[in-house]
Amino acid sequence: MVNDIIIGISEKLKESYGDECEIYTEQVAQGLKGPTFSISSVNSEEKPMLGARHLRMNSFSVKYYPKSNASPKAECNIVSDDLFLALQYITVGGDLMQGTNMNSQFVDGVLEFMVNYDFFVQAVHENELMESLLISNKAKG
């Protein structure tokens, strides 16, 4: 499912930026030229809920490498605003997923945008049924 979410993020970025930006979902090569996005899964957690349900919490990092050398921070501020709107909802397997816990920061000339996509999973347990049961009951008197 994590790979499907990365594909959903990638498709949303293509929809928003077209062919204007390169999008990487694997390790980024040295000497990268902007404008470029890099998407990676940062953290996944699972929390048991009531019954057989589990909440999977997935954190993703979307890094933006700016094109401008003159004013990279200004460019990243604009892209950050765009990402808050663009990644609020993505499509994964035909269903909408809502992004939560969104935040961004500008570090070493690169914008890092963090977003969570959480969902519930249902644990499937196969129960072995008994084949037969013999009950014997005796009453006094």
A tleap script that builds the chain and sets N, CA, C and O, in Angstrom:
source leaprc.protein.ff14SB
mol = sequence {
  NMET VAL ASN ASP ILE ILE ILE GLY ILE SER
  GLU LYS LEU LYS GLU SER TYR GLY ASP GLU
  CYS GLU ILE TYR THR GLU GLN VAL ALA GLN
  GLY LEU LYS GLY PRO THR PHE SER ILE SER
  SER VAL ASN SER GLU GLU LYS PRO MET LEU
  GLY ALA ARG HIE LEU ARG MET ASN SER PHE
  SER VAL LYS TYR TYR PRO LYS SER ASN ALA
  SER PRO LYS ALA GLU CYS ASN ILE VAL SER
  ASP ASP LEU PHE LEU ALA LEU GLN TYR ILE
  THR VAL GLY GLY ASP LEU MET GLN GLY THR
  ASN MET ASN SER GLN PHE VAL ASP GLY VAL
  LEU GLU PHE MET VAL ASN TYR ASP PHE PHE
  VAL GLN ALA VAL HIE GLU ASN GLU LEU MET
  GLU SER LEU LEU ILE SER ASN LYS ALA LYS
  CGLY
}
set mol.1.N position { 0.816 -1.198 0.000 }
set mol.1.CA position { 0.000 0.000 0.000 }
set mol.1.C position { 0.863 1.267 0.000 }
set mol.1.O position { 0.467 2.285 -0.569 }
set mol.2.N position { 2.033 1.210 0.631 }
set mol.2.CA position { 2.928 2.379 0.662 }
set mol.2.C position { 3.319 2.773 -0.759 }
set mol.2.O position { 3.334 3.958 -1.091 }
set mol.3.N position { 3.636 1.792 -1.597 }
set mol.3.CA position { 3.992 2.091 -2.992 }
set mol.3.C position { 2.820 2.721 -3.740 }
set mol.3.O position { 3.016 3.602 -4.577 }
set mol.4.N position { 1.603 2.271 -3.440 }
set mol.4.CA position { 0.416 2.847 -4.080 }
set mol.4.C position { 0.232 4.312 -3.668 }
set mol.4.O position { -0.167 5.143 -4.483 }
set mol.5.N position { 0.523 4.620 -2.412 }
set mol.5.CA position { 0.415 6.008 -1.943 }
set mol.5.C position { 1.471 6.873 -2.622 }
set mol.5.O position { 1.186 8.005 -3.013 }
set mol.6.N position { 2.691 6.348 -2.767 }
set mol.6.CA position { 3.748 7.098 -3.466 }
set mol.6.C position { 3.335 7.379 -4.907 }
set mol.6.O position { 3.577 8.471 -5.421 }
set mol.7.N position { 2.714 6.403 -5.556 }
set mol.7.CA position { 2.209 6.601 -6.925 }
set mol.7.C position { 1.125 7.675 -6.926 }
set mol.7.O position { 1.094 8.518 -7.823 }
set mol.8.N position { 0.230 7.656 -5.928 }
set mol.8.CA position { -0.820 8.669 -5.821 }
set mol.8.C position { -0.254 10.067 -5.644 }
set mol.8.O position { -0.746 11.020 -6.248 }
set mol.9.N position { 0.788 10.194 -4.810 }
set mol.9.CA position { 1.449 11.499 -4.621 }
set mol.9.C position { 2.094 11.941 -5.926 }
set mol.9.O position { 1.978 13.101 -6.321 }
set mol.10.N position { 2.771 11.017 -6.591 }
set mol.10.CA position { 3.448 11.317 -7.852 }
set mol.10.C position { 2.454 11.784 -8.920 }
set mol.10.O position { 2.714 12.749 -9.639 }
set mol.11.N position { 1.320 11.095 -9.016 }
set mol.11.CA position { 0.300 11.484 -10.001 }
set mol.11.C position { -0.268 12.867 -9.699 }
set mol.11.O position { -0.545 13.643 -10.614 }
set mol.12.N position { -0.440 13.173 -8.421 }
set mol.12.CA position { -0.964 14.490 -8.047 }
set mol.12.C position { 0.048 15.587 -8.392 }
set mol.12.O position { -0.333 16.669 -8.839 }
set mol.13.N position { 1.342 15.303 -8.183 }
set mol.13.CA position { 2.377 16.282 -8.542 }
set mol.13.C position { 2.432 16.480 -10.056 }
set mol.13.O position { 2.601 17.606 -10.524 }
set mol.14.N position { 2.290 15.394 -10.828 }
set mol.14.CA position { 2.257 15.516 -12.299 }
set mol.14.C position { 1.062 16.343 -12.730 }
set mol.14.O position { 1.161 17.159 -13.645 }
set mol.15.N position { -0.078 16.130 -12.066 }
set mol.15.CA position { -1.290 16.879 -12.381 }
set mol.15.C position { -1.090 18.368 -12.090 }
set mol.15.O position { -1.559 19.218 -12.848 }
set mol.16.N position { -0.405 18.680 -11.007 }
set mol.16.CA position { -0.206 20.069 -10.604 }
set mol.16.C position { 0.902 20.776 -11.376 }
set mol.16.O position { 0.786 21.964 -11.677 }
set mol.17.N position { 1.988 20.048 -11.703 }
set mol.17.CA position { 3.160 20.683 -12.307 }
set mol.17.C position { 3.450 20.227 -13.729 }
set mol.17.O position { 4.326 20.796 -14.381 }
set mol.18.N position { 2.749 19.228 -14.225 }
set mol.18.CA position { 2.949 18.747 -15.583 }
set mol.18.C position { 4.358 18.246 -15.816 }
set mol.18.O position { 4.951 17.609 -14.945 }
set mol.19.N position { 4.897 18.537 -16.998 }
set mol.19.CA position { 6.250 18.108 -17.353 }
set mol.19.C position { 7.309 19.120 -16.912 }
set mol.19.O position { 8.488 18.990 -17.241 }
set mol.20.N position { 6.866 20.123 -16.164 }
set mol.20.CA position { 7.760 21.183 -15.717 }
set mol.20.C position { 8.816 20.668 -14.726 }
set mol.20.O position { 9.922 21.205 -14.662 }
set mol.21.N position { 8.468 19.622 -13.950 }
set mol.21.CA position { 9.359 19.094 -12.918 }
set mol.21.C position { 9.584 17.600 -13.089 }
set mol.21.O position { 8.682 16.865 -13.490 }
set mol.22.N position { 10.802 17.159 -12.779 }
set mol.22.CA position { 11.103 15.733 -12.698 }
set mol.22.C position { 10.600 15.223 -11.353 }
set mol.22.O position { 10.625 15.949 -10.359 }
set mol.23.N position { 10.142 13.965 -11.325 }
set mol.23.CA position { 9.670 13.366 -10.079 }
set mol.23.C position { 10.400 12.051 -9.875 }
set mol.23.O position { 10.346 11.160 -10.722 }
set mol.24.N position { 11.088 11.936 -8.736 }
set mol.24.CA position { 11.821 10.719 -8.397 }
set mol.24.C position { 11.136 10.018 -7.224 }
set mol.24.O position { 10.713 10.662 -6.263 }
set mol.25.N position { 11.034 8.686 -7.316 }
set mol.25.CA position { 10.479 7.916 -6.216 }
set mol.25.C position { 11.519 6.965 -5.622 }
set mol.25.O position { 11.233 6.229 -4.678 }
set mol.26.N position { 12.695 6.989 -6.171 }
set mol.26.CA position { 13.823 6.212 -5.645 }
set mol.26.C position { 14.905 7.191 -5.235 }
set mol.26.O position { 14.659 8.396 -5.194 }
set mol.27.N position { 16.080 6.707 -4.937 }
set mol.27.CA position { 17.177 7.561 -4.500 }
set mol.27.C position { 17.526 8.585 -5.581 }
set mol.27.O position { 17.582 8.266 -6.769 }
set mol.28.N position { 17.757 9.818 -5.141 }
set mol.28.CA position { 18.058 10.912 -6.058 }
set mol.28.C position { 19.546 10.904 -6.390 }
set mol.28.O position { 20.391 10.725 -5.513 }
set mol.29.N position { 19.849 11.102 -7.669 }
set mol.29.CA position { 21.240 11.099 -8.134 }
set mol.29.C position { 21.971 12.363 -7.686 }
set mol.29.O position { 21.350 13.389 -7.405 }
set mol.30.N position { 23.285 12.273 -7.626 }
set mol.30.CA position { 24.122 13.426 -7.309 }
set mol.30.C position { 24.036 14.446 -8.440 }
set mol.30.O position { 23.790 14.083 -9.590 }
set mol.31.N position { 24.234 15.702 -8.120 }
set mol.31.CA position { 24.237 16.745 -9.140 }
set mol.31.C position { 22.871 17.013 -9.729 }
set mol.31.O position { 22.754 17.350 -10.907 }
set mol.32.N position { 21.849 16.867 -8.930 }
set mol.32.CA position { 20.468 17.036 -9.370 }
set mol.32.C position { 20.194 18.487 -9.745 }
set mol.32.O position { 20.609 19.402 -9.033 }
set mol.33.N position { 19.503 18.700 -10.850 }
set mol.33.CA position { 19.131 20.047 -11.283 }
set mol.33.C position { 17.628 20.212 -11.106 }
set mol.33.O position { 16.842 19.343 -11.481 }
set mol.34.N position { 17.248 21.337 -10.531 }
set mol.34.CA position { 15.835 21.616 -10.295 }
set mol.34.C position { 15.157 22.154 -11.527 }
set mol.34.O position { 15.845 22.473 -12.497 }
set mol.35.N position { 13.883 22.268 -11.543 }
set mol.35.CA position { 12.982 21.908 -10.462 }
set mol.35.C position { 12.699 20.397 -10.446 }
set mol.35.O position { 12.380 19.802 -11.476 }
set mol.36.N position { 12.821 19.798 -9.266 }
set mol.36.CA position { 12.682 18.352 -9.114 }
set mol.36.C position { 12.007 18.024 -7.796 }
set mol.36.O position { 12.239 18.688 -6.786 }
set mol.37.N position { 11.159 16.982 -7.813 }
set mol.37.CA position { 10.558 16.449 -6.599 }
set mol.37.C position { 11.138 15.073 -6.319 }
set mol.37.O position { 11.441 14.316 -7.241 }
set mol.38.N position { 11.288 14.759 -5.044 }
set mol.38.CA position { 11.702 13.435 -4.601 }
set mol.38.C position { 10.722 12.982 -3.527 }
set mol.38.O position { 10.513 13.690 -2.542 }
set mol.39.N position { 10.115 11.801 -3.710 }
set mol.39.CA position { 9.105 11.293 -2.779 }
set mol.39.C position { 9.658 10.058 -2.079 }
set mol.39.O position { 10.201 9.160 -2.723 }
set mol.40.N position { 9.516 10.019 -0.753 }
set mol.40.CA position { 9.962 8.825 -0.028 }
set mol.40.C position { 9.096 8.596 1.204 }
set mol.40.O position { 8.543 9.528 1.788 }
set mol.41.N position { 8.999 7.338 1.575 }
set mol.41.CA position { 8.307 6.948 2.800 }
set mol.41.C position { 9.284 7.130 3.949 }
set mol.41.O position { 10.410 6.635 3.891 }
set mol.42.N position { 8.866 7.834 4.992 }
set mol.42.CA position { 9.743 8.125 6.113 }
set mol.42.C position { 9.499 7.163 7.265 }
set mol.42.O position { 10.444 6.648 7.863 }
set mol.43.N position { 8.221 6.918 7.577 }
set mol.43.CA position { 7.891 6.128 8.749 }
set mol.43.C position { 6.516 5.483 8.564 }
set mol.43.O position { 5.600 6.095 8.014 }
set mol.44.N position { 6.389 4.254 9.028 }
set mol.44.CA position { 5.097 3.569 9.042 }
set mol.44.C position { 4.896 2.962 10.417 }
set mol.44.O position { 5.804 2.348 10.976 }
set mol.45.N position { 3.709 3.136 10.950 }
set mol.45.CA position { 3.356 2.576 12.250 }
set mol.45.C position { 2.000 1.906 12.138 }
set mol.45.O position { 1.190 2.246 11.276 }
set mol.46.N position { 1.765 0.947 13.024 }
set mol.46.CA position { 0.457 0.305 13.078 }
set mol.46.C position { 0.006 0.258 14.521 }
set mol.46.O position { 0.758 -0.139 15.412 }
set mol.47.N position { -1.232 0.668 14.740 }
set mol.47.CA position { -1.786 0.716 16.085 }
set mol.47.C position { -3.049 -0.144 16.112 }
set mol.47.O position { -3.957 0.067 15.309 }
set mol.48.N position { -3.114 -1.122 17.040 }
set mol.48.CA position { -4.330 -1.942 17.115 }
set mol.48.C position { -5.516 -1.108 17.595 }
set mol.48.O position { -5.387 -0.263 18.480 }
set mol.49.N position { -6.651 -1.365 17.000 }
set mol.49.CA position { -7.882 -0.672 17.378 }
set mol.49.C position { -8.887 -1.725 17.850 }
set mol.49.O position { -8.522 -2.881 18.063 }
set mol.50.N position { -10.117 -1.339 18.009 }
set mol.50.CA position { -11.162 -2.228 18.483 }
set mol.50.C position { -11.410 -3.359 17.487 }
set mol.50.O position { -11.499 -3.122 16.282 }
set mol.51.N position { -11.519 -4.577 17.988 }
set mol.51.CA position { -11.778 -5.727 17.129 }
set mol.51.C position { -10.543 -6.092 16.328 }
set mol.51.O position { -9.426 -6.079 16.844 }
set mol.52.N position { -10.753 -6.415 15.077 }
set mol.52.CA position { -9.655 -6.843 14.214 }
set mol.52.C position { -9.090 -5.690 13.383 }
set mol.52.O position { -8.288 -5.913 12.476 }
set mol.53.N position { -9.505 -4.460 13.691 }
set mol.53.CA position { -9.030 -3.300 12.927 }
set mol.53.C position { -7.694 -2.803 13.458 }
set mol.53.O position { -7.412 -2.882 14.654 }
set mol.54.N position { -6.879 -2.289 12.543 }
set mol.54.CA position { -5.594 -1.689 12.881 }
set mol.54.C position { -5.472 -0.379 12.106 }
set mol.54.O position { -5.871 -0.297 10.945 }
set mol.55.N position { -4.921 0.637 12.753 }
set mol.55.CA position { -4.691 1.917 12.096 }
set mol.55.C position { -3.245 1.960 11.633 }
set mol.55.O position { -2.323 1.848 12.441 }
set mol.56.N position { -3.049 2.124 10.325 }
set mol.56.CA position { -1.706 2.273 9.772 }
set mol.56.C position { -1.461 3.751 9.508 }
set mol.56.O position { -2.213 4.409 8.790 }
set mol.57.N position { -0.395 4.250 10.107 }
set mol.57.CA position { -0.022 5.653 9.965 }
set mol.57.C position { 1.268 5.716 9.161 }
set mol.57.O position { 2.288 5.154 9.559 }
set mol.58.N position { 1.214 6.405 8.028 }
set mol.58.CA position { 2.338 6.454 7.094 }
set mol.58.C position { 2.767 7.894 6.865 }
set mol.58.O position { 1.968 8.726 6.434 }
set mol.59.N position { 4.037 8.190 7.156 }
set mol.59.CA position { 4.598 9.526 6.931 }
set mol.59.C position { 5.420 9.526 5.654 }
set mol.59.O position { 6.193 8.603 5.395 }
set mol.60.N position { 5.242 10.577 4.858 }
set mol.60.CA position { 5.961 10.708 3.599 }
set mol.60.C position { 6.669 12.054 3.541 }
set mol.60.O position { 6.196 13.055 4.079 }
set mol.61.N position { 7.808 12.047 2.876 }
set mol.61.CA position { 8.577 13.265 2.640 }
set mol.61.C position { 8.552 13.560 1.144 }
set mol.61.O position { 8.861 12.700 0.319 }
set mol.62.N position { 8.180 14.784 0.816 }
set mol.62.CA position { 8.226 15.256 -0.566 }
set mol.62.C position { 9.235 16.397 -0.579 }
set mol.62.O position { 8.969 17.480 -0.057 }
set mol.63.N position { 10.391 16.146 -1.179 }
set mol.63.CA position { 11.430 17.171 -1.244 }
set mol.63.C position { 11.359 17.873 -2.585 }
set mol.63.O position { 11.161 17.246 -3.626 }
set mol.64.N position { 11.523 19.182 -2.541 }
set mol.64.CA position { 11.524 19.990 -3.759 }
set mol.64.C position { 12.871 20.685 -3.884 }
set mol.64.O position { 13.291 21.430 -2.998 }
set mol.65.N position { 13.535 20.425 -4.997 }
set mol.65.CA position { 14.819 21.049 -5.311 }
set mol.65.C position { 14.535 22.192 -6.287 }
set mol.65.O position { 14.146 21.940 -7.428 }
set mol.66.N position { 14.722 23.442 -5.859 }
set mol.66.CA position { 14.318 24.579 -6.681 }
set mol.66.C position { 15.196 24.783 -7.910 }
set mol.66.O position { 16.344 24.343 -7.967 }
set mol.67.N position { 14.614 25.464 -8.884 }
set mol.67.CA position { 15.312 25.784 -10.128 }
set mol.67.C position { 16.187 27.026 -9.940 }
set mol.67.O position { 17.301 27.111 -10.458 }
set mol.68.N position { 15.652 27.974 -9.191 }
set mol.68.CA position { 16.309 29.275 -9.047 }
set mol.68.C position { 17.500 29.211 -8.107 }
set mol.68.O position { 17.411 28.679 -7.001 }
set mol.69.N position { 18.622 29.765 -8.569 }
set mol.69.CA position { 19.787 29.932 -7.689 }
set mol.69.C position { 19.759 31.298 -7.014 }
set mol.69.O position { 20.362 31.495 -5.959 }
set mol.70.N position { 19.051 32.238 -7.638 }
set mol.70.CA position { 19.014 33.607 -7.120 }
set mol.70.C position { 18.095 33.725 -5.904 }
set mol.70.O position { 18.443 34.381 -4.922 }
set mol.71.N position { 16.923 33.092 -5.969 }
set mol.71.CA position { 15.968 33.198 -4.851 }
set mol.71.C position { 15.290 31.848 -4.596 }
set mol.71.O position { 14.086 31.709 -4.813 }
set mol.72.N position { 16.061 30.850 -4.134 }
set mol.72.CA position { 15.476 29.527 -3.922 }
set mol.72.C position { 14.440 29.491 -2.809 }
set mol.72.O position { 13.472 28.736 -2.898 }
set mol.73.N position { 14.621 30.286 -1.770 }
set mol.73.CA position { 13.671 30.278 -0.660 }
set mol.73.C position { 12.311 30.811 -1.099 }
set mol.73.O position { 11.281 30.254 -0.721 }
set mol.74.N position { 12.293 31.875 -1.889 }
set mol.74.CA position { 11.028 32.435 -2.381 }
set mol.74.C position { 10.306 31.413 -3.251 }
set mol.74.O position { 9.091 31.249 -3.146 }
set mol.75.N position { 11.064 30.721 -4.119 }
set mol.75.CA position { 10.474 29.690 -4.973 }
set mol.75.C position { 9.902 28.557 -4.118 }
set mol.75.O position { 8.805 28.069 -4.392 }
set mol.76.N position { 10.630 28.140 -3.097 }
set mol.76.CA position { 10.175 27.048 -2.221 }
set mol.76.C position { 8.942 27.457 -1.410 }
set mol.76.O position { 8.080 26.622 -1.135 }
set mol.77.N position { 8.853 28.725 -1.029 }
set mol.77.CA position { 7.668 29.194 -0.313 }
set mol.77.C position { 6.418 29.073 -1.171 }
set mol.77.O position { 5.356 28.699 -0.675 }
set mol.78.N position { 6.538 29.387 -2.449 }
set mol.78.CA position { 5.401 29.271 -3.373 }
set mol.78.C position { 5.011 27.808 -3.533 }
set mol.78.O position { 3.830 27.467 -3.482 }
set mol.79.N position { 6.004 26.942 -3.728 }
set mol.79.CA position { 5.738 25.509 -3.900 }
set mol.79.C position { 5.133 24.928 -2.625 }
set mol.79.O position { 4.233 24.091 -2.701 }
set mol.80.N position { 5.603 25.351 -1.469 }
set mol.80.CA position { 5.051 24.879 -0.201 }
set mol.80.C position { 3.559 25.188 -0.098 }
set mol.80.O position { 2.768 24.323 0.278 }
set mol.81.N position { 3.177 26.414 -0.430 }
set mol.81.CA position { 1.758 26.781 -0.429 }
set mol.81.C position { 0.962 25.899 -1.378 }
set mol.81.O position { -0.142 25.461 -1.052 }
set mol.82.N position { 1.528 25.638 -2.562 }
set mol.82.CA position { 0.847 24.783 -3.542 }
set mol.82.C position { 0.673 23.361 -3.021 }
set mol.82.O position { -0.375 22.750 -3.229 }
set mol.83.N position { 1.689 22.830 -2.346 }
set mol.83.CA position { 1.637 21.445 -1.868 }
set mol.83.C position { 0.597 21.260 -0.777 }
set mol.83.O position { -0.021 20.199 -0.699 }
set mol.84.N position { 0.386 22.263 0.070 }
set mol.84.CA position { -0.647 22.155 1.093 }
set mol.84.C position { -2.018 21.905 0.456 }
set mol.84.O position { -2.824 21.146 0.993 }
set mol.85.N position { -2.276 22.537 -0.675 }
set mol.85.CA position { -3.549 22.340 -1.370 }
set mol.85.C position { -3.544 21.063 -2.210 }
set mol.85.O position { -4.505 20.294 -2.180 }
set mol.86.N position { -2.471 20.840 -2.952 }
set mol.86.CA position { -2.422 19.711 -3.890 }
set mol.86.C position { -2.449 18.359 -3.182 }
set mol.86.O position { -3.095 17.425 -3.657 }
set mol.87.N position { -1.757 18.247 -2.053 }
set mol.87.CA position { -1.640 16.940 -1.389 }
set mol.87.C position { -2.665 16.734 -0.279 }
set mol.87.O position { -2.575 15.776 0.490 }
set mol.88.N position { -3.636 17.635 -0.202 }
set mol.88.CA position { -4.699 17.453 0.790 }
set mol.88.C position { -5.485 16.183 0.487 }
set mol.88.O position { -5.875 15.464 1.407 }
set mol.89.N position { -5.722 15.899 -0.791 }
set mol.89.CA position { -6.396 14.663 -1.207 }
set mol.89.C position { -5.642 14.078 -2.390 }
set mol.89.O position { -5.318 14.786 -3.344 }
set mol.90.N position { -5.366 12.783 -2.323 }
set mol.90.CA position { -4.781 12.065 -3.450 }
set mol.90.C position { -5.668 10.859 -3.751 }
set mol.90.O position { -6.475 10.445 -2.919 }
set mol.91.N position { -5.509 10.308 -4.938 }
set mol.91.CA position { -6.269 9.123 -5.324 }
set mol.91.C position { -5.357 7.911 -5.267 }
set mol.91.O position { -4.285 7.889 -5.872 }
set mol.92.N position { -5.806 6.898 -4.525 }
set mol.92.CA position { -5.057 5.652 -4.378 }
set mol.92.C position { -6.000 4.496 -4.667 }
set mol.92.O position { -6.953 4.263 -3.923 }
set mol.93.N position { -5.739 3.784 -5.731 }
set mol.93.CA position { -6.596 2.648 -6.089 }
set mol.93.C position { -8.038 3.042 -6.349 }
set mol.93.O position { -8.952 2.265 -6.075 }
set mol.94.N position { -8.248 4.230 -6.872 }
set mol.94.CA position { -9.606 4.690 -7.170 }
set mol.94.C position { -10.305 5.346 -5.990 }
set mol.94.O position { -11.415 5.856 -6.145 }
set mol.95.N position { -9.686 5.347 -4.814 }
set mol.95.CA position { -10.272 5.954 -3.618 }
set mol.95.C position { -9.485 7.204 -3.219 }
set mol.95.O position { -8.280 7.296 -3.457 }
set mol.96.N position { -10.183 8.160 -2.609 }
set mol.96.CA position { -9.518 9.366 -2.119 }
set mol.96.C position { -8.910 9.104 -0.753 }
set mol.96.O position { -9.521 8.449 0.092 }
set mol.97.N position { -7.706 9.615 -0.539 }
set mol.97.CA position { -7.062 9.582 0.772 }
set mol.97.C position { -6.747 11.012 1.162 }
set mol.97.O position { -6.308 11.813 0.337 }
set mol.98.N position { -6.975 11.325 2.434 }
set mol.98.CA position { -6.726 12.682 2.918 }
set mol.98.C position { -5.371 12.754 3.597 }
set mol.98.O position { -5.023 11.907 4.420 }
set mol.99.N position { -4.613 13.778 3.237 }
set mol.99.CA position { -3.331 14.037 3.874 }
set mol.99.C position { -3.543 14.761 5.191 }
set mol.99.O position { -4.364 15.674 5.283 }
set mol.100.N position { -2.795 14.348 6.216 }
set mol.100.CA position { -2.889 14.974 7.532 }
set mol.100.C position { -1.485 15.307 8.032 }
set mol.100.O position { -0.489 14.899 7.434 }
set mol.101.N position { -1.420 16.043 9.120 }
set mol.101.CA position { -0.150 16.424 9.758 }
set mol.101.C position { 0.841 17.010 8.755 }
set mol.101.O position { 2.025 16.671 8.773 }
set mol.102.N position { 0.361 17.880 7.890 }
set mol.102.CA position { 1.223 18.484 6.873 }
set mol.102.C position { 2.079 19.588 7.478 }
set mol.102.O position { 1.602 20.396 8.275 }
set mol.103.N position { 3.354 19.610 7.088 }
set mol.103.CA position { 4.238 20.701 7.481 }
set mol.103.C position { 5.375 20.779 6.482 }
set mol.103.O position { 5.667 19.816 5.773 }
set mol.104.N position { 6.010 21.934 6.435 }
set mol.104.CA position { 7.127 22.105 5.506 }
set mol.104.C position { 8.239 22.882 6.185 }
set mol.104.O position { 8.014 23.654 7.117 }
set mol.105.N position { 9.442 22.654 5.688 }
set mol.105.CA position { 10.602 23.400 6.179 }
set mol.105.C position { 11.618 23.538 5.059 }
set mol.105.O position { 11.695 22.704 4.157 }
set mol.106.N position { 12.391 24.605 5.136 }
set mol.106.CA position { 13.419 24.902 4.147 }
set mol.106.C position { 14.767 24.623 4.796 }
set mol.106.O position { 15.175 25.326 5.720 }
set mol.107.N position { 15.465 23.581 4.303 }
set mol.107.CA position { 16.739 23.179 4.899 }
set mol.107.C position { 17.774 22.999 3.794 }
set mol.107.O position { 17.543 22.267 2.832 }
set mol.108.N position { 18.917 23.670 3.937 }
set mol.108.CA position { 20.034 23.528 2.994 }
set mol.108.C position { 19.617 23.732 1.538 }
set mol.108.O position { 20.059 22.999 0.653 }
set mol.109.N position { 18.774 24.718 1.297 }
set mol.109.CA position { 18.381 25.052 -0.068 }
set mol.109.C position { 17.327 24.141 -0.668 }
set mol.109.O position { 17.061 24.214 -1.867 }
set mol.110.N position { 16.711 23.269 0.158 }
set mol.110.CA position { 15.710 22.315 -0.322 }
set mol.110.C position { 14.459 22.427 0.550 }
set mol.110.O position { 14.555 22.563 1.770 }
set mol.111.N position { 13.289 22.368 -0.081 }
set mol.111.CA position { 12.032 22.350 0.648 }
set mol.111.C position { 11.706 20.902 0.999 }
set mol.111.O position { 11.697 20.034 0.125 }
set mol.112.N position { 11.438 20.642 2.274 }
set mol.112.CA position { 10.981 19.310 2.677 }
set mol.112.C position { 9.562 19.448 3.193 }
set mol.112.O position { 9.303 20.134 4.182 }
set mol.113.N position { 8.637 18.773 2.493 }
set mol.113.CA position { 7.225 18.803 2.830 }
set mol.113.C position { 6.851 17.442 3.397 }
set mol.113.O position { 7.041 16.420 2.737 }
set mol.114.N position { 6.324 17.421 4.609 }
set mol.114.CA position { 5.938 16.177 5.268 }
set mol.114.C position { 4.416 16.055 5.274 }
set mol.114.O position { 3.706 17.035 5.498 }
set mol.115.N position { 3.921 14.829 5.024 }
set mol.115.CA position { 2.480 14.579 5.027 }
set mol.115.C position { 2.232 13.132 5.448 }
set mol.115.O position { 3.012 12.238 5.121 }
set mol.116.N position { 1.144 12.916 6.170 }
set mol.116.CA position { 0.731 11.569 6.569 }
set mol.116.C position { -0.487 11.149 5.768 }
set mol.116.O position { -1.371 11.960 5.491 }
set mol.117.N position { -0.526 9.877 5.399 }
set mol.117.CA position { -1.709 9.260 4.811 }
set mol.117.C position { -1.990 8.013 5.642 }
set mol.117.O position { -1.293 7.004 5.530 }
set mol.118.N position { -3.027 8.102 6.480 }
set mol.118.CA position { -3.365 7.021 7.407 }
set mol.118.C position { -4.607 6.291 6.911 }
set mol.118.O position { -5.472 6.884 6.266 }
set mol.119.N position { -4.686 4.997 7.218 }
set mol.119.CA position { -5.839 4.205 6.809 }
set mol.119.C position { -6.006 3.018 7.744 }
set mol.119.O position { -5.077 2.633 8.454 }
set mol.120.N position { -7.204 2.445 7.735 }
set mol.120.CA position { -7.497 1.283 8.555 }
set mol.120.C position { -7.339 0.014 7.728 }
set mol.120.O position { -7.650 -0.011 6.537 }
set mol.121.N position { -6.854 -1.034 8.377 }
set mol.121.CA position { -6.803 -2.362 7.769 }
set mol.121.C position { -7.555 -3.316 8.684 }
set mol.121.O position { -7.640 -3.106 9.894 }
set mol.122.N position { -8.086 -4.343 8.096 }
set mol.122.CA position { -8.830 -5.356 8.830 }
set mol.122.C position { -7.989 -6.624 8.862 }
set mol.122.O position { -7.646 -7.170 7.813 }
set mol.123.N position { -7.656 -7.095 10.055 }
set mol.123.CA position { -6.896 -8.337 10.185 }
set mol.123.C position { -7.840 -9.503 9.915 }
set mol.123.O position { -8.959 -9.545 10.427 }
set mol.124.N position { -7.376 -10.441 9.112 }
set mol.124.CA position { -8.179 -11.612 8.784 }
set mol.124.C position { -7.636 -12.797 9.569 }
set mol.124.O position { -6.476 -13.181 9.425 }
set mol.125.N position { -8.488 -13.358 10.389 }
set mol.125.CA position { -8.107 -14.528 11.179 }
set mol.125.C position { -8.964 -15.704 10.740 }
set mol.125.O position { -10.191 -15.611 10.706 }
set mol.126.N position { -8.320 -16.798 10.407 }
set mol.126.CA position { -9.069 -17.998 10.061 }
set mol.126.C position { -9.323 -18.791 11.332 }
set mol.126.O position { -8.390 -19.158 12.046 }
set mol.127.N position { -10.572 -19.046 11.600 }
set mol.127.CA position { -10.938 -19.820 12.787 }
set mol.127.C position { -11.150 -21.270 12.392 }
set mol.127.O position { -11.869 -21.563 11.436 }
set mol.128.N position { -10.521 -22.176 13.131 }
set mol.128.CA position { -10.744 -23.596 12.884 }
set mol.128.C position { -11.967 -24.018 13.663 }
set mol.128.O position { -12.033 -23.856 14.882 }
set mol.129.N position { -12.917 -24.552 12.961 }
set mol.129.CA position { -14.133 -25.004 13.612 }
set mol.129.C position { -13.966 -26.459 14.042 }
set mol.129.O position { -13.249 -27.231 13.405 }
set mol.130.N position { -14.647 -26.822 15.146 }
set mol.130.CA position { -14.614 -28.220 15.598 }
set mol.130.C position { -15.404 -29.067 14.624 }
set mol.130.O position { -16.379 -28.605 14.032 }
set mol.131.N position { -14.981 -30.306 14.463 }
set mol.131.CA position { -15.691 -31.196 13.542 }
set mol.131.C position { -16.974 -31.717 14.157 }
set mol.131.O position { -18.028 -31.661 13.523 }
set mol.132.N position { -16.905 -32.231 15.392 }
set mol.132.CA position { -18.113 -32.716 16.049 }
set mol.132.C position { -17.950 -32.592 17.556 }
set mol.132.O position { -16.834 -32.515 18.068 }
set mol.133.N position { -19.053 -32.574 18.244 }
set mol.133.CA position { -19.045 -32.441 19.685 }
set mol.133.C position { -20.118 -33.365 20.254 }
set mol.133.O position { -21.280 -33.298 19.854 }
set mol.134.N position { -19.727 -34.215 21.175 }
set mol.134.CA position { -20.659 -35.147 21.803 }
set mol.134.C position { -20.895 -34.665 23.219 }
set mol.134.O position { -19.949 -34.512 23.991 }
set mol.135.N position { -22.145 -34.426 23.564 }
set mol.135.CA position { -22.513 -33.981 24.906 }
set mol.135.C position { -23.313 -35.087 25.580 }
set mol.135.O position { -24.282 -35.616 25.034 }
set mol.136.N position { -22.872 -35.410 26.776 }
set mol.136.CA position { -23.553 -36.455 27.552 }
set mol.136.C position { -24.070 -35.804 28.829 }
set mol.136.O position { -23.314 -35.149 29.546 }
set mol.137.N position { -25.345 -35.980 29.110 }
set mol.137.CA position { -25.969 -35.347 30.274 }
set mol.137.C position { -26.698 -36.412 31.088 }
set mol.137.O position { -27.501 -37.162 30.532 }
set mol.138.N position { -26.438 -36.495 32.385 }
set mol.138.CA position { -27.129 -37.447 33.243 }
set mol.138.C position { -27.810 -36.678 34.363 }
set mol.138.O position { -27.228 -35.768 34.954 }
set mol.139.N position { -29.029 -37.051 34.641 }
set mol.139.CA position { -29.768 -36.408 35.732 }
set mol.139.C position { -29.904 -37.381 36.903 }
set mol.139.O position { -30.014 -38.589 36.695 }
set mol.140.N position { -29.896 -36.865 38.122 }
set mol.140.CA position { -30.081 -37.712 39.302 }
set mol.140.C position { -31.552 -38.048 39.462 }
set mol.140.O position { -32.433 -37.215 39.250 }
set mol.141.N position { -31.797 -39.348 39.857 }
set mol.141.CA position { -33.123 -39.798 40.244 }
set mol.141.C position { -34.031 -40.088 39.183 }
set mol.141.O position { -35.172 -40.475 39.436 }
savepdb mol mol.pdb
quit
